[in-house]
Amino acid sequence: METFFTETLGWPENLFSYFILPLLIFLARIMDVSINTIRIIYVLGGRRLTATTLGFFESFIWLMAIRQIFEHLDNWVCYIAYPGGFAMGILVGMMIEEQIAYGKVIVRIITRKDVDELIAFLTQQQFRYTRVNSEGLDGPESLVFTVLPRENLEELLSKMKAILPTAFYTVEKVNRASESGAVVQESTRWSIASWLKGGRRD
């Protein structure tokens, strides 16, 4: 690689060593860490072929980057570019993961307000749901479970915040669901997409 830049292209050796090479290592780390993030998503989703293919390219890019590190052990700039690319790759991977919105999520909604409008919205959107009349610390409450594609999550949350702004809710990644939409097995493994959101009860 160094020969190509210095002899073929005629670039100064210092330019390659302290700018081009660290930049390439930085970009390579962003790519392989981002691919790793996406690969984990597909592993959790059971997409074997896709995850395997991504794993191949992830390892290949990492191998190319670490090779350059070992060939230039005396270049201190590379020691900054390598972890810098790793950190940036995590951020980029998370941004890509949010855009992909792969898989399903289960939303649990707890409120003391009337949920008829919410139920009507879920029915209109053809989202599977279960409504339970329950008893909480503050008295009677309504508990609504729904499983939906993650790409529709923001739409549901926006609607819910408009009609039930004080409702308490949680959102979790679903590992597997039956064709009818009812939950079969919920993931207990670590997932990037698992989070907890909520507000106070009313």
C-alpha positions in Angstrom: 0.0 0.0 0.0 2.8 2.4 0.9 4.5 1.8 -2.4 1.4 2.6 -4.3 1.0 6.0 -2.7 4.7 7.0 -2.5 6.1 5.5 -5.8 3.1 5.1 -8.1 1.3 8.3 -7.1 4.4 10.2 -6.1 3.1 11.4 -2.7 5.6 12.3 0.0 6.3 9.5 2.5 5.5 11.8 5.5 2.1 12.6 4.0 1.3 8.9 3.6 2.6 7.9 7.1 1.0 10.7 9.1 -2.2 11.4 7.2 -3.3 8.9 4.5 -2.5 5.8 6.5 -4.1 6.9 9.7 -7.1 8.1 7.7 -7.5 4.7 6.0 -7.2 2.9 9.3 -9.8 5.3 10.9 -12.3 4.7 8.0 -11.6 0.9 8.1 -12.4 0.7 11.8 -15.6 2.7 11.2 -16.7 0.2 8.6 -15.9 -3.0 10.5 -17.4 -1.8 13.8 -20.5 -0.6 12.0 -20.9 -3.9 10.2 -20.4 -5.7 13.5 -23.3 -3.7 15.0 -25.6 -4.6 12.1 -24.5 -8.2 12.2 -25.5 -8.5 15.8 -29.0 -7.3 14.9 -29.4 -10.0 12.2 -27.9 -12.6 14.5 -30.6 -11.8 17.1 -33.2 -11.8 14.3 -32.2 -15.3 13.1 -31.0 -14.1 9.7 -28.1 -16.6 9.4 -27.0 -16.0 5.8 -27.0 -12.2 6.2 -25.2 -12.4 9.5 -22.6 -14.8 8.1 -21.9 -12.6 5.1 -21.5 -9.5 7.2 -19.2 -11.4 9.5 -16.9 -12.3 6.6 -16.6 -8.6 5.5 -16.2 -7.4 9.0 -13.3 -9.8 9.7 -11.7 -9.0 6.3 -11.7 -5.2 6.9 -10.4 -5.7 10.5 -7.6 -7.9 9.2 -6.5 -5.2 6.7 -6.5 -2.5 9.4 -4.6 -4.5 12.0 -2.1 -5.5 9.3 -1.3 -1.9 8.7 -0.9 -1.3 12.4 1.7 -4.0 12.8 3.5 -2.8 9.7 3.8 0.7 11.2 4.3 0.1 14.9 6.5 3.2 15.1 3.7 5.5 13.8 2.0 7.0 16.8 -0.8 8.6 14.7 -2.1 5.1 13.9 -2.6 4.4 17.6 -5.0 7.4 17.7 -6.7 6.5 14.4 -7.4 2.9 15.4 -9.4 3.5 18.6 -10.9 6.7 17.2 -12.3 4.7 14.3 -13.6 2.1 16.7 -15.5 4.8 18.8 -16.9 6.5 15.7 -17.9 3.1 14.3 -20.1 2.5 17.3 -21.9 5.8 16.8 -22.3 5.2 13.0 -23.5 1.6 13.6 -26.1 2.8 16.1 -27.3 5.4 13.6 -27.6 2.8 10.8 -29.4 0.5 13.2 -32.0 3.1 14.0 -32.6 3.7 10.3 -32.9 -0.1 9.5 -35.5 -0.5 12.3 -35.4 -4.2 11.8 -37.6 -6.7 13.8 -40.6 -6.3 16.1 -41.1 -4.7 19.4 -43.6 -5.2 22.2 -45.1 -2.1 23.8 -46.7 -2.2 27.2 -49.0 0.7 28.0 -50.4 1.4 31.5 -52.8 4.2 32.2 -55.8 5.2 34.2 -57.3 7.1 31.3 -59.8 5.8 28.8 -58.0 3.7 26.1 -60.8 3.4 23.6 -59.2 5.9 21.2 -55.9 4.0 21.4 -57.6 0.7 20.8 -59.3 2.2 17.8 -55.9 3.4 16.4 -54.4 -0.1 16.9 -57.3 -1.7 15.2 -57.1 0.8 12.3 -53.4 0.1 11.9 -54.0 -3.7 12.2 -51.6 -4.0 15.1 -52.2 -7.0 17.3 -53.1 -6.0 20.9 -54.4 -7.3 24.2 -56.2 -5.2 26.7 -56.4 -6.1 30.3 -58.3 -4.4 33.1 -55.9 -4.4 36.1 -55.4 -3.0 39.6 -52.5 -0.8 40.5 -51.2 1.1 43.5 -53.5 4.1 42.6 -56.5 2.0 41.7 -58.0 0.5 38.5 -55.9 0.8 35.4 -55.9 -0.4 31.8 -53.0 -2.4 30.5 -52.5 -2.7 26.8 -50.0 -5.0 25.1 -49.2 -4.7 21.4 -46.6 -6.2 19.1 -45.7 -4.3 15.9 -42.9 -3.8 13.4 -40.2 -1.6 14.8 -40.5 0.8 11.8 -44.0 1.7 13.1 -42.9 2.3 16.7 -42.5 6.1 16.4 -45.9 6.4 14.8 -47.5 4.6 17.7 -45.6 6.6 20.3 -46.6 9.9 18.7 -50.2 8.9 18.6 -50.1 7.6 22.2 -48.4 10.8 23.5 -51.1 12.8 21.8 -54.1 11.0 23.3 -52.5 9.6 26.5 -49.6 12.0 27.3 -49.2 10.8 30.9 -49.4 7.0 30.3 -46.6 4.8 31.5 -45.1 2.6 28.8 -42.2 0.3 28.1 -40.7 -0.8 24.8 -38.7 -4.0 24.3 -37.2 -5.9 21.4 -39.0 -9.2 20.5 -36.8 -12.1 19.4 -39.6 -14.1 17.7 -43.3 -13.7 17.0 -45.8 -16.1 15.4 -47.4 -15.2 12.1 -50.6 -14.0 13.8 -48.6 -11.4 15.7 -48.9 -13.0 19.2 -45.6 -13.3 21.1 -44.0 -16.7 21.0 -40.7 -16.0 22.6 -39.2 -12.8 23.8 -35.5 -12.1 23.7 -33.7 -12.4 27.0 -30.3 -11.7 25.4 -28.6 -8.4 25.2 -29.9 -6.3 22.4 -28.9 -2.8 21.1 -32.5 -2.0 20.4 -33.8 -2.8 23.9 -34.6 0.2 26.0 -37.0 1.4 28.6 -39.0 4.5 28.2 -41.7 5.8 30.5 -43.6 8.6 32.1 -45.4 9.1 35.3 -48.8 7.6 35.9 -51.9 9.6 36.1 
